[in-house]
Every structure is written in structure tokens, then in C-alpha cells.
Amino acid sequence: MTDGGAWGVDTWRGYKLVAGNTIGKQALEDIAESAWNEVKGKKTTDAGFVVAALFVPGRGVYLGTPAHGSGTA
């Protein structure tokens, strides 16, 4: 993501800055899909995965995969 994305032990998290208090459904889906594509390109296994996207008004969109493994998530 242009505003941030990083791997933990085996869990990805990201952030996309969005100004304003609203976001359209398509814009949120586009951000989530972009994050999904980023993770897909960096994963080292063939296991399926999901990327969650949470819009926080005035802050942006927080993104992440579910926690995996025994490391800190």
C-alpha cells in the first residue's frame, strides 16, 4: 500500500490514508483488492487468505490478514 504495509511474523497489516468522513463502497473494495494483490504477490505459500478492511472516518482504511502462527500479531 502506498501509505503503509508490512509483514509481522506471518501476518500482514497495512494502512491507506483517506481524508474525510465517508468512503464509497467501490473505493473501499478497490483499496481492499489492492492490499489483497500486494499480499498475494509476497506470500510464500499457496494457502488461501483473506484481507480485512476497516474504514475509520477521518483516519483511513486499516487492513490486515488474520493472525497466524504463534508469533505476536
C-alpha positions, 0 to 999 in steps of 0.5 A: 500500500502506498501509505503503509504495509508490512509483514509481522511474523506471518501476518500482514497489516497495512494502512491507506490514508483517506481524508474525510468522513465517508468512503464509497463502497467501490473505493473501499473494495478497490483499496481492499483488492489492492492490499489483497494483490500486494499480499498475494504477490509476497506470500510464500505459500499457496494457502488461501487468505483473506484481507480485512478492511476497516474504514475509520472516518477521518483516519483511513482504511486499516487492513490486515490478514488474520493472525497466524502462527504463534508469533505476536500479531 
